[in-house]
Amino acid sequence: MSMNAPVKREFSAIANAMKPSAIRLLLKVANQPDVISFGGGLPNPESFPIEDIRRIFEEQLARNGKKMLQYGATEGLDSLNVALAARLKEKEGINSEPTDIIQTAGSQEALYMLGKVFANPGEYVITEAPTYVGTISALKASGIKMVGVEMDHYGMRMDVLREKLKKYPNPKFIYVIPNFQNPSGITMSFERRKELLEIANERGLTVIEDDPYGALRFAGAHVPTLKSMDNDVVYLGTFSKVLSPGIRLGYVVGPHDVIEKLNIAKQAVDLATSSVSTYIAQAYVSGGYMDKQIPKIIDLYRQKRDLMIESFVNYFPGDVEYTRPNGGMFLWVTRKGANTDKMFEEAVKQKVLYVVGSAFYPDEDNHESMRLNFTFSSNENIVEGVKRLGKLFEATAK
Ligand SMILES: Cc1ncc(COP(=O)(O)O)c(C=O)c1O
């Protein structure tokens, strides 16, 4: 009779330090009936071009089926890189060759790989504070430390950045979301963008520009991308907010050495992005479908943003502050002295969900804010959800 030794399962220190993302947990509750969720960063399914995708899918399957169902190259579908380079030139003034681009399984994969290729465990990078929670998770998963730089209404504060760089002079990169930032909704001003690039250039630092929301501008003038101002910037784009997140397709436009390293990293992560997705996206861009769809998404979201802000005016106590973004998907609500982590339990009971502001701070505790998504909920639920939050604020009056 053989005796098996009990399995000694020991996870890595990094795995033991990982916490489930606040947003993933929240999505579970969000699916319950009567719950109004302003939590997840979900596009509105009304904005999905279902009929166009059905037609494209059938056409592509008939025309390119054997390639579309095969493994693809690690850098992605060539013709999509050609289409992306042309589009980035036309829309953003970005000068890139198709070979400067690598397609990824959403920007999330790019963020994870950028952490891997730039930083060793224990090294640090600079981010805005607050910043995208998925970036915090992706970098933490590689044991990378983050130094947060405070923002104001014009984006990352350059005086604070200069101060932080005195204490942390060798960050592996500076990561920013200049357009309609997740979570704050803030857009970095042109002057700040110039100053950021000056600071980076003086010190020879890499800047990573994450731009999932830039095409979703409802109002105000376009601000040039960092990448169009300085071709050394590493630029991240995604189809998640202008087509569908389910297609899991993003791309990185970079200096050539960065793209080469990402290519090698990607071979270890997933070999290649889904060929099915890349063929669909290629036809979506090149067939003019994307240009037709974006204005529809913008119209829908503008109206939802307006309704949510109008509801704040009607139902929030006067001391609650909020951003008024000209695009994107999020509003950032702050009440001095509030603790939105403590409020959250009551919010769940009242069946209204938000993401606690503290989830977005890379290296400090800050509990005064919450992130509200305005794109997903029906108009009726936007009004009702804000009403519930307003009551919650009243009940937790300081
Ligand atoms: C700032 C930012 N970066 C990256 C992502 C990841 O997007 P995806 O992986 O769907 O392309 C998101 C998604 O919400 C985001 O807000």
The ligand as a MOL file (V3000), in Angstrom:
LIG
                    3D

  0  0  0     0  0            999 V3000
M  V30 BEGIN CTAB
M  V30 COUNTS 16 16 0 0 0
M  V30 BEGIN ATOM
M  V30 1 C -6.8080 53.3830 -18.5310 0
M  V30 2 C -7.0960 51.9990 -18.9970 0
M  V30 3 N -6.1020 51.2710 -19.5080 0
M  V30 4 C -6.3050 50.0200 -19.9430 0
M  V30 5 C -7.5440 49.4350 -19.8460 0
M  V30 6 C -7.6780 48.0070 -20.3050 0
M  V30 7 O -8.4280 47.9270 -21.4270 0
M  V30 8 P -8.4900 46.6540 -22.3700 0
M  V30 9 O -7.6020 45.5950 -21.8040 0
M  V30 10 O -9.9160 46.2450 -22.3840 0
M  V30 11 O -7.9850 47.1550 -23.6880 0
M  V30 12 C -8.6090 50.1590 -19.3260 0
M  V30 13 C -9.9360 49.5190 -19.2120 0
M  V30 14 O -10.8340 49.9820 -18.5900 0
M  V30 15 C -8.3790 51.4620 -18.8910 0
M  V30 16 O -9.3470 52.2150 -18.3700 0
M  V30 END ATOM
M  V30 BEGIN BOND
M  V30 1 1 1 2
M  V30 2 1 2 3
M  V30 3 2 2 15
M  V30 4 2 3 4
M  V30 5 1 4 5
M  V30 6 1 5 6
M  V30 7 2 5 12
M  V30 8 1 6 7
M  V30 9 1 7 8
M  V30 10 2 8 9
M  V30 11 1 8 10
M  V30 12 1 8 11
M  V30 13 1 12 13
M  V30 14 1 12 15
M  V30 15 2 13 14
M  V30 16 1 15 16
M  V30 END BOND
M  V30 END CTAB
M  END
